[in-house]
Amino acid sequence: MKQLVALILCLVAATASADPVGRVLDSHVLPGFARLAKETASLAAAAEVGCDERDPDLRAALNGALRAWAGVSHLRFGPTEAENRAFALAFWPDSRGMTPKALAGLIAAEDPVVQDAQAFAQVSVAARGLYALEFLLYDEDPAGSDAYRCALIRAIARDSAGLAQAMAADWHDRYAALMRAPGPDSPYRSQDEAMQELFKALGTGLQITADLRLGRPMGTFDKPRPKRAEAWRAGLSLSLVIAALNSQKQLALMLAEGDAGLQERLGATFDRALASTAALDDPALAGVATPDGRVRVEALQQRVNEIRELVAQELGPELGVSAGFNALDGD
């Protein structure tokens, strides 16, 4: 009996290891985009119920959508990038301050484009998506009429829900199957290429967390830039770092399933970074403007870079893949 049980366990393990890409799709990618679609749909529904910028339910719905985006923001390929969906849903970083300008233009003109979903999908990405909505809901000096701002908020929320639904449907109905079955009709010639895409996504996510989510607000010691933090108006900057790291941890551990020791080292390194976030108590990362606060954020960034180093030096060789180019190269 013991021999039979051992044989069954070996067969189960062999079956699981034979389709690592499918396992990541089913447990990480597809659920992540389903959650994003659900949270943005809730956001659109909340905007229809009440479009007052100070409405706590509307703000809570936006916060949920932003966290859901942080959980998939490393998956910057395939349906996420098609038709500029990611840029339209999540135009950040906005290094030139285009979002306030684009929104101000719509509000000043009371542009009727907000009444037509198809037309609104053609406006500048700077005036669309979750970060445009964050600006409107947390702007301390709102401009324009209440009626137009309400219409604009609803238009952005509906558009965001549509973008997220398109991503989720494209992943579920088409792209996941292409990754599961590499070959002439797939963007991937082999399972190794599909695995490399997932490994590259992990590296991209960690780079975004270290260099953008943490690096941008730090600026330089003499000139910190706290208002360059992601979603700082909503006080979500640290929360989005945590959401991203938890999702990236899940992906890393799944990719390392063939090596228990490496899984343990990755888990411990991620846990050290997450422990650093718990010690910050700085929701908007505003503390980077002080020497003590900057040191704490630098320490967190170093923890994230330790994960990046471990992923590059051990996980990549374990999988037999390299990072290659990612979505941030050339930016």
N, C-alpha and C positions, 0 to 999 in steps of 0.2 A: 504493500500500500504506500509506504513512504517513497519507494522508487517511482510509483505512478504519479504521486503528487509532485515530486521533483521534476518529472518529465513534463507534466502539465505546466508547471511554473516556467520551465525553460522555454516551452513553446509559446506561452503568453509573452514572455520577455522578448523572444525572437520576433514575434509578430509586431510588437510595439516598436522595437528598434528598427524594423524594416521600413517603417513609414514615419520617420521623425518629422518630416515636413507637414504631413497630415495632422500629426498630433499637435503641433504648434498652431496650425490653422484652426483646429477644432476647439482648442482650449485657451487660446490667447487672441488670435487675430479676429475671428468671427464674433466671439462674445464681446470683444472691445468695441467693435463697430456697431454691434447691436445695441450696446449700452449708449453709445454716442447718439444713435438715432432716437432711442427712447428719451434721453435727457433733452435733446433739442426739440422733440415733439412736445414734451412737457413745457419747455420754454415758450414755444409758440402758443400753446393753450393758455398759459399764464398771461401772456401779453394780450390775448383776446379778452380774458376776464377783466384785467385791469392794467392800464398802461401808464399809471403814475410812476415816475422814476423812483420815488421813495417807497413804493409798495414792497414790503418785505418778502412777499411770496414771489413776486417777479424777480427780485434780486436773488433769492434763494435758487430759483430755477436757472438763472444765468450761471450762478456759481456751480451748480451741478453739471451743467453743460461744459463749462470750462474744465472742470476736473476730468470729465469723461474724455475731452479732447486731449488733455495732458497724458492720459493713459494710452492713447494710440498715436500720439504726435511723432513717435519714432518710426512709424510704419509709412514712410514717405516714398511709396512706390505704387505702381499699379493704379487701382481705382482712386487712391487718395490724391494722386497727382493729376489724374486725367481731368481734362477740361478746367484746369486751374482750381479744382475744388478746394484743395488745402489752403491756397492763398485766399480764396474768397471766404472760406469759413474762419480762417485764423490768420489774419494779416498782422503778423508780429514776428520779429521786431519791426517797428515803424520808425526807422532811424531818421527820416526826414519830416516827421510830424504830419504825414499826409492824411491820416484819419480825421483829426479835428478840422482840417481845411476842407476835405471832401464833404463832411457832414454839414459844416457851416454853409457851404455852397448850396446844398439841397434845401436847408432850412431857410436861408435868405430868400431863395427863389420860390419857396413852397412848391417845389417841383412835383408835378402830378405823377411822376414815375412811380411813386409809392403805391399808387392805386392799381398798378399792373404788374403782376408777378413776373411775367416774361420780360417786360421792359426793365424791371428792377434788377434782374439777373445780368443785365448788360452794363450797369453802372460800375464805377471804379471799385475795385476790390477793397480799397481803403475805406469805403463807406458801407461795406457789407460785413457780415460775420460777427463773431462773438466779441471781438475787441472793440468794434464800432459800437456795439450795444453796451459794452462795459463803460465806454466813454459817456454815452447818453445817460445811463442809469446813475452814474456817480459824478457827473459834471457838477461842480459847485456853482457854476454861473450859467444856467441853461438859457439858451437864446430861442427866439421864435415863439410862435403861438403854441399853447397847450395842445390844441387840436392837431396841428401838423406834427408836433413831436410825437404824439400818440400814434399817428398814422405811420410815421417813420419807424418807430420802435416795433410796431406790429409787422411792417414790411420786412425789416431785418430779421426778426424772429422767425417769420414764415420762411424766408429765404434760407436761413441757417438750417432749419429743420429739413428743407428740401435737399440741401447739399449733403447733409449727414445721411439722409435716407438713400440718396443716390450712391454714396460710398458703400453703405452697408449692403444694398441690393446688388451692386456690381461685384463686391467681394463674394457674396453668398451665391449668386446666380451664375457667375462667369469665371472670375479670376482665381478663386480657390481651386476650381477644377483644373485650370491651366497649370497651377503650381503642383498639383498632385500628380499630373501626368505629363512630365517633360517630354519634349519631342518636337517634330517639325511644326506642329500646330500650336506650340507653346512658346512664350518668350524665353523659356529655359530649355536647354538641350539635355540636361541631366538633373538628377536629384541633387547632385553636388552644387550645381548652379543655383537651384532654388534655395538650398541651405545657405549658400553664400549670401543670397539676398537677405535672408532673415538675420544672419550674423552681421551683415552690414547695417541693417536697421538698428540692431542693438548698439553698435558703435555710434551711429548717428544720434540716437537718443541720448547716450551718455555725453556726447559732445555738446548737444543742445543744452543739457542740464548744466554742465560745467562752464561752457564758454558764454552761453547766452543767458540762461536763467540766473546764473550766479555771477558770471563775469561782467555782463553789461552794467548792472547797478553798481558794482564795485568801482568801475572806471579806473582811475589811478588814485594813489594815496593822497595826492594834493588836490585832486578833483574827482571826488566820488560822484556817482550819477544815480541816486536812489530812485529818481523818477523814470529811469529806464528799465526798472524791474517789470516783469510780466504781471499784468493785472494789478498794479499797485494801488489804483484808485479803489478797487474792491477789497484790498487787503488780502489778496489771495496768493501773493508771490511765493511764499514758503509752502503753502498748501499745494500748489501746483508742482513744486519741486518734489514734494513727498509723493504725490500721485504718480508722477513720472518715474521716480525711483522704484516704487512698488511694482509698477508694471514692467519696468526694465529688469527687475529682479526675477519676476516670474519667467520672462523670456529667457534670461541667462540660465536659470536653473533647468529649464526645459531643454535648451540646447546642450547642456552638459550632462544629460541623463545617463550617458554611457560611462561616466567616470564619477563614482561616488565621492572620491577625495576632492576632485575639482569642484563638484557641487557644494561640498562643505566649505571650501575656501571662498567660493563666490558668495555663498550665503552669508558667511561671516563678514566679508568685506562690505557687502551691501548693508548688513545690519549695523556696522560701525558708522556708515554714512547716515543711515536713518536715525541712529542714536544722536548724531550731531544735529540733525534737524530738530529733534525733540528738545535739545538743550538751547536752541536759539531764542525761542519766544519772541519772534520778530516777524509778524505776519506779512508786512509789506517790504521787508528787508531794508527798512529805513535806517537801521542801525549802521549800515555801511558808511554813513556820514560821520560816524565817530570812530576813533581809533580802536576802542574795545570791540565795538560791533563789527568793524571791518575784519578784525582778527578772527572772530568767530565764523564769519562767512567764508573767509579764506580757508579756515580749517575744514569747513564742509566741502569746499571746492577741492581741496587736496584729497579728501576721502573719495570723492567721485573720481578724481583722476587716478587714484589707486585702483578703483574698479576697472577703469579703462585700460590700465597697464596689465592687470591680470587677464582681462578678456583678450587683449592683443597677444600677450606672451604665452598664454596657456590654452584658452578656449579655442582660438583660431587654429593652432597646430593640432589640437585634439580633433577638430572637425575636418582638418585638411583643407581649410579655406583661408582666404585673406580678406581684409576689409575692402580693398579696392577703392573706387571713387564712391562718394556718397552725395546725398542731396545738398549738402552744405559746401561742397567743393566749388571754388570759384566765386563764392559769395564775398 
